[in-house]
Amino acid sequence: MPTDTDLNLLFALNALLSEGSVAKAAERVGLSESAMSRALARLRESTGDELLVRAGRAMVLTPHALALRDRVRELVQESRAVLHPAGADFNPRTLQHLFTIRANDGFIEGFAHQLVARAAHEAPGVRLRFAPKPNKDVRPLREGLIDLDIGVLGESGPEVRVQALFRDHFVAVVREGHPLLAAPGITVERYAACDHVVTSRHGRTEGPVDVALAAIGLVRNAAVVVPSFSTALSIAAATDMVALIPSSYFEHLRARGTLHSFPLPMPTEQITVSQMWHPRLDRDPAHRWLRSVVLEVCRPLNEQTKAP
């Protein structure tokens, strides 16, 4: 066919070769008989073949038309698949894919088991790989090294899509029987006077809590700095140190019998935990399924923070 040929002729040709009749082909594609006759004339000119010829009261396919029939049918099916809405036929049960999710240890320990269970139930061919989150750099998303980044939003820029999952806040955690719990009411002065185990991936000893304490003229002693919340809790469980832990993380702990949490005795801002991805994955049906599962798993916490 010439390069400027109307590709709608391909659909007309498929109908003609399948039906072997101008009238039936016209009805099949929703054209009038005269329009289909004109399409047949253009196809004869383009292919250099009669395609359909009269044989008594009926029409039959020429040898060239018979040779084209299966090929044209496949081309039409492929073109329809290309123009079909993305994800219209998506079925997670047949999905075979490895997703890499980057998150801090608090999210992984609190939510990974739920995500794995949902994936095993809905998409048994899906594998999940959880990667550590050493920083908030968006480069891994931009370069396709990870599929989803979960945490507190950093400097994202226009190249990143963001969806809030839930709002969180920090709580203080001490061992059962800690001296702070002996007297009713934990004042900010008593809290600040304790030794503290601080969690920081970068070894920092100060954070929002220290800013809040400084505003009222107090300073806490960061006696130990560790890279993970689980390590901070293990130290708090074995000493009189106070750990600072996200409420969502502590709520998912199964061994709370040895630990006790209480609200911070001074106001601190809540944090918003979000999922982030690159725009190229916006309409990818598999990635949309993954995001929906993460959102569903986090929904109970989101609803709690919205409650009056």
JORA-V791191 format. One record per backbone hydrogen bond with DSSP energy under -0.5 kcal/mol. NH is the residue of the N-H (numbers start at 0). CO is the residue of the C=O. If there is no record, write none. Layout:
nh = [NH:NH]
co = [CO:CO]
//
This chain:
nh = [4:8:9:10:10:11:12:13:14:15:16:17:18:19:24:25:26:27:28:29:30:35:36:37:38:39:40:41:42:43:44:45:46:47:48:51:52:54:57:59:61:65:66:67:68:69:71:72:73:74:75:76:77:78:79:80:81:82:83:83:87:89:93:94:96:96:98:98:100:100:101:101:102:102:107:108:109:110:111:111:113:114:115:116:117:118:119:120:121:122:125:126:128:129:130:130:133:140:141:142:143:144:145:146:147:148:149:150:152:155:159:160:162:164:165:167:170:171:172:173:174:175:177:180:181:182:186:190:191:192:193:193:195:196:197:197:199:199:202:209:210:211:212:213:214:215:216:217:220:220:221:222:222:223:225:231:232:233:234:235:236:237:237:238:241:242:243:244:244:246:249:250:251:251:252:257:258:259:261:263:270:272:272:273:273:274:275:276:278:280:281:283:287:288:289:290:291:292:293:294:295:296:297:298:299:300:301:302:303:304:305:306:306]
co = [1:5:6:6:7:7:8:9:10:11:12:13:14:15:20:21:22:23:24:25:25:31:32:33:34:35:36:37:38:39:40:41:42:43:43:49:59:57:54:52:50:61:62:63:64:65:67:68:69:70:71:72:73:74:75:76:77:78:79:80:84:86:90:91:94:124:96:126:98:128:99:147:100:130:103:104:105:106:106:107:110:110:111:112:113:114:115:116:117:118:122:96:98:127:100:128:131:137:137:138:140:139:139:99:99:275:101:273:271:153:156:276:274:272:272:270:244:261:242:259:235:257:174:177:178:178:184:186:187:188:189:190:220:241:195:223:197:225:199:206:206:207:208:209:210:212:213:212:191:193:219:195:220:195:197:227:228:229:230:231:232:233:234:234:194:172:196:170:242:168:245:246:247:248:249:254:255:173:171:169:167:165:270:150:271:162:148:160:158:277:278:280:283:284:285:286:287:288:289:290:291:292:293:294:295:297:297:298:299:300:301:302:303]
//
